[in-house]
Amino acid sequence: MAGDFLQSEESQQFFGLIQMLQRSSLVALGKMPDHEGKHVVNIAEAKAAIDLIAVLQKRTEGNLDEIESKLLQGIVTEMRMMFVQAPRDIAEKQAEEDASEELKKTFTEPSQAPAEVLTDNQNSEEE
């Protein structure tokens, strides 16, 4: 059975469809670049693609080989976990971008950039 995995054209086409939906959800979650090479997040699109994979899993129940069924279950589980984790990943990415912008200000607008005070002129005069 395991040796026959994805040997039939029908099985290859089915998992090709699953792979397209999976890729679509990964792009929408910002995990993969889109066709322009940008990482853009679209939570609604990601949810729609994941939901479609789950619908296909439900509708093909009993019609797949055991290994195909396990593979599909693994894909659905993995995509749902990524979806649940997406808000945290988005917040982390935004924090990194904000920190990067602040650092850029140091070089592009030094007078507006955050600075640390290394000496206090009042204390140095008193000594």
Helices and strands as residue ranges (DSSP letters): G 2-4, H 9-28, H 43-59, H 66-108, H 121-126
